[in-house]
Amino acid sequence: MSTPSPFLPNWQAAAAITPATLPGASPDRLEGLSPRVQRLVIRALRWLDRQEVDFADRALAEASASAPEHPEILRLRAVTLHLRQRHAEAVELLRRASALRPDDSAIWNNLGSALGESGDLEGAHDAFRRATSSKPETAVSWFNVARASDALLKSEEAEAACARALELDPAHITARVLRANLLKTLGRLDDASAEFRAVIARKPDSAEAWAGLVGMKSERATEEDLERLAQLYRRPDLMDGQRAIIGFAYTLALEAHERFEDAFRVTNEVNAVRRRMVNWNAANARRVFESIDAAFAGPVASAPGDLGREVIFIVSLPRAGSTLVEQILAAHPDVAGAGEIDVLPAILREESARRGVAFPAWVADATSEDWSRLGHDYLSRTAHWRRRKPRSTDKNLGNWQLVGAIRAMLPGARIVESRRDALETCWSCLKHQFSGDVPYVYDADELASYWHDYDRLMRAWHARYPGAILRQDHEALVAEPEATVRRLLDFCGLAFDARCLRSHEIERDVRTASAAQVRAPIASDTARAEQYGALLDPLRAALAG
């Protein structure tokens, strides 16, 4: 149920050691230091440039003994603390440095990185903004603003910051890839495609750009694209991570060209590579799911009344249609789509830490007051989604495990289960590169096992809370959209609105692998498994078992 940090390593090093902050390029950074201490700082910079933190620490310790409050020494000491993951200490030093040198963009960039890594996203965003104010001509500062804005789900601001970074540095490939993904999130698919192709023109082996371009499915890969992907995929010097990204893109391109046997072969090869990169134990996972089932099998206290009536939870496996369900709901004037937010799992993790007992072992001891406290905490943390609309969604991929907790914390919330044919769901998972914490999707047998675990627990939830969960079948939605949408809205306590039948027309951020698909009208031709015929018989057998 964990979500990886949105802060990539390039945040960490963004302003730590760059040519713009080396003393040789900017002597004023060392102003006020004796020649001996200047030499120590330059030595520390060189060690940091080589990632030799211990040696840098020794030089900085000696320099600090002579000038403990010099802003550049404070900054570099903070960099070493940051590299050691001691973010709170780094933040303290950088705040001291910024007070002494308030217009130093390098200090603000470093502070933003440290705040971001410590979990203070708003603070990181503000610090990076200060960096752009101090030195607006620095591309890396604008890129950092874009990363921070993206982490805060401020996609329009993030895209604008990326565009500014690229004006200053057109060769900034990472910024261009981020901008392309943001354009996709915002529904500007033609612009996103053009940006991905601009990256490929500058860097033909960019795995991230190829994955983004092919994964949108808004345009079919050309024969030339297919050949270039094939050449990249066969390169012997590719690292496993890059080979996996390229391989998943190659699979989708092969499928689009109806080369199903080749697509099946590459899918298996890539998943074997990706499986070696993750830690997953299906038996352990099953024990966790069984413990959750058992914890809620008996009487469980709950918050009183209809607390949580503002929220619609969407529970599903990946690639099972949940993004489309959320898009339909978000087309309603009373609903804001929040996406795959981590609030519910975070609250349960924090409660477990407070009690010193892992979830769900403390469920039986939780009182009505406890669940009410947790429910109010959830509503407080998600309130910003409801500033303009009275209802909001939550489609975290771990929600299906937490239906019992949802019912206890927020008994007034609506719960919609999005289901798709098991074979289509699992085969779609096996063909896609996931950026999140989904380690169970890279082996067909393990994925089938996970699907069975999901199915068992969801059936238990339906039996335990009759009428409280709507099963939304993807195939029914495709076959009879109006009747199915009316039923969905009625269950959620929403008046019918025809805009929900044209959900592809609404403007909103969509941050899942289905971002491009939900920009098109509901289609009836998305099933692919049948085209692979007997190749999928082992997966069929595993799902039937």
C-alpha positions, 0 to 999 in steps of 0.5 A, spaced: 500 500 500 506 504 499 507 509 494 514 511 491 516 518 493 515 523 487 522 526 488 527 523 483 535 523 484 535 529 479 532 533 485 537 531 490 543 533 485 539 539 482 543 545 485 548 541 489 554 541 484 553 544 478 558 549 473 554 555 475 555 554 483 562 552 482 567 557 486 571 558 480 565 560 476 562 564 481 568 567 486 563 571 490 560 565 493 566 564 497 567 571 499 569 573 506 573 566 507 581 566 507 585 563 502 586 556 506 578 555 507 577 557 500 581 551 498 578 547 503 571 548 500 573 547 493 576 541 495 569 539 498 566 541 492 570 536 488 569 530 492 562 532 492 562 532 485 565 525 485 560 523 490 565 521 495 561 524 501 566 522 507 572 526 504 567 532 503 565 532 510 572 532 512 574 538 508 567 541 510 569 540 518 575 543 517 572 549 513 567 550 518 571 550 524 574 557 521 567 559 518 561 556 522 556 561 519 558 562 512 552 560 507 556 556 502 559 552 508 552 551 511 550 549 504 555 544 502 554 541 509 547 540 508 548 537 501 552 532 505 547 531 510 542 530 504 546 525 500 546 521 507 538 521 507 538 526 513 533 531 511 531 534 517 538 536 519 539 539 512 533 543 512 535 546 518 542 548 515 539 551 509 534 555 512 540 558 516 544 559 509 538 562 506 537 567 512 544 569 511 544 569 503 536 570 501 537 571 494 542 565 493 538 560 488 543 554 489 541 555 496 533 555 495 534 549 490 537 545 495 532 547 500 527 545 496 530 538 494 531 537 502 524 539 504 521 535 498 525 528 500 522 530 507 515 530 505 514 537 505 511 538 498 508 545 499 515 547 502 519 544 496 514 548 491 515 555 495 523 554 495 523 552 488 519 558 486 524 562 491 530 560 486 526 562 480 525 569 483 532 569 485 535 567 478 530 566 473 534 565 467 536 558 470 533 552 467 534 547 473 530 552 477 524 552 473 525 544 472 524 543 479 518 548 480 515 543 475 517 537 479 514 540 485 508 542 482 507 535 478 508 532 485 502 537 488 498 535 482 498 542 479 499 540 472 498 546 468 503 550 473 508 544 472 507 544 464 508 552 464 514 551 468 517 546 464 516 550 458 520 556 461 525 551 463 525 549 455 526 556 453 532 557 457 535 550 455 532 546 449 536 541 450 534 539 457 531 532 455 528 530 462 524 537 462 522 535 455 519 528 457 516 531 463 512 536 459 510 531 454 507 527 460 504 533 463 501 535 456 498 527 456 495 528 463 492 535 461 489 531 455 493 535 449 495 529 446 497 532 439 502 536 443 504 531 447 506 526 441 509 532 438 514 533 444 515 525 445 517 525 438 522 532 439 525 528 445 526 522 440 529 526 435 534 529 440 535 522 443 533 516 439 534 511 444 530 515 450 526 509 453 521 514 457 520 518 450 518 511 446 514 509 452 510 515 453 509 515 445 507 508 444 503 508 450 498 513 449 495 509 443 492 515 440 496 514 434 499 508 431 506 507 431 509 507 424 513 502 420 519 506 421 517 506 429 517 499 429 523 498 426 527 503 431 524 500 437 526 493 434 533 495 434 533 499 440 530 492 444 536 488 441 541 492 443 546 488 448 548 494 452 541 496 454 541 496 462 535 491 464 531 497 466 531 501 460 530 494 456 524 493 460 521 500 458 523 499 451 520 492 451 513 494 453 513 500 448 515 495 443 510 490 445 504 495 444 507 497 437 507 490 435 500 489 437 498 495 434 501 492 427 497 485 429 504 481 430 501 478 436 506 472 436 511 477 436 508 481 441 507 475 446 514 473 445 517 480 447 512 481 453 514 474 456 521 476 455 520 483 458 516 481 464 522 476 466 527 482 466 522 486 470 520 480 475 528 480 477 528 487 479 522 486 484 521 483 490 514 479 491 512 473 494 505 471 492 504 467 499 506 472 503 501 477 500 495 472 500 496 471 508 496 479 509 489 478 505 487 473 509 488 476 515 484 483 513 478 478 511 479 475 518 479 482 522 473 484 519 469 477 519 466 479 526 463 485 529 467 491 528 466 498 531 464 504 526 464 511 526 457 514 527 452 516 522 453 517 514 460 520 515 464 520 509 458 521 504 462 526 500 467 521 498 466 515 492 471 510 493 473 506 486 476 499 487 479 495 482 485 491 479 489 495 474 487 495 467 480 494 469 476 500 467 477 504 474 480 510 470 474 510 465 469 510 471 472 516 475 472 520 468 465 518 468 463 521 475 468 527 474 464 529 468 458 530 473 458 537 475 458 535 483 464 530 483 472 532 482 476 526 480 482 526 485 485 519 482 490 514 485 491 518 492 495 515 497 491 518 503 487 512 506 493 507 506 497 513 509 492 514 515 492 506 516 500 506 516 500 512 521 495 509 526 499 502 526 505 506 527 501 510 533 499 503 536 505 499 535 501 494 531 501 493 524 494 493 520 489 489 521 491 487 528 489 493 531 482 493 528 478 489 533 481 494 538 478 500 535 472 504 538 467 508 534 471 514 536 477 511 533 474 510 527 471 517 527 477 520 528 480 517 522 474 518 518 475 526 520 482 525 518 481 523 511 476 528 510 480 533 512 486 531 508 482 530 502 478 537 503 482 541 497 479 536 492 472 539 494 473 546 494 469 547 488 465 541 488 461 537 493 464 530 492 470 527 490 473 520 488 479 516 490 481 510 486 488 508 489 489 501 487 490 498 494 483 500 496 480 493 494 484 491 500 481 496 505 473 496 504 472 494 511 476 500 513 472 504 509 466 502 511 468 503 519 471 510 518 467 513 513 460 509 513 457 514 508 462 513 503 459 510 496 464 504 494 464 502 486 468 496 484 470 496 477 471 489 474 473 487 467 474 480 464 479 477 468 483 475 462 483 481 459 485 485 465 491 480 467 493 480 459 493 488 459 497 488 466 502 483 463 503 488 457 504 495 461 510 498 464 507 500 471 511 506 474 507 505 481 508 499 486 505 494 483 510 488 483 505 482 482 504 484 475 510 481 472 509 473 472 503 470 469 502 465 474 503 470 480 498 475 477 493 470 476 494 468 484 493 475 485 487 476 481 484 470 485 486 473 492 482 479 489 476 476 487 476 472 494 476 478 498 471 482 494 466 477 494 467 477 502 466 484 502 460 484 497 457 478 502 459 482 508 456 489 506 450 487 502 448 493 497 453 497 500 458 496 494 456 497 486 459 492 482 461 496 475 462 491 469 466 494 464 463 490 459 456 492 461 459 499 460 461 498 453 455 495 451 450 499 454 453 506 456 447 510 458 443 504 462 450 503 466 451 510 467 444 512 470 445 506 474 452 508 477 450 515 478 443 513 482 448 508 486 452 514 488 446 519 489 447 523 483 442 526 479 443 524 471 447 528 467 448 527 460 455 530 460 457 523 464 455 520 457 461 525 454 466 524 459 471 524 454 470 531 453 471 534 460 478 537 461 481 534 467 488 531 469 488 523 468 495 520 471 494 513 469 496 509 463 489 510 461 490 517 460 489 517 452 484 512 452 479 516 456 480 522 452 476 518 446 469 516 446 467 509 450 469 504 445 467 497 444 473 494 441 478 494 447 478 487 448 485 484 445 486 477 449 482 473 443 487 475 438 492 471 441 488 465 441 492 459 444 498 463 446 494 465 452 491 458 454 496 457 460 493 464 463 486 462 462 488 455 465 491 459 471 485 464 472 480 458 471 483 454 477 
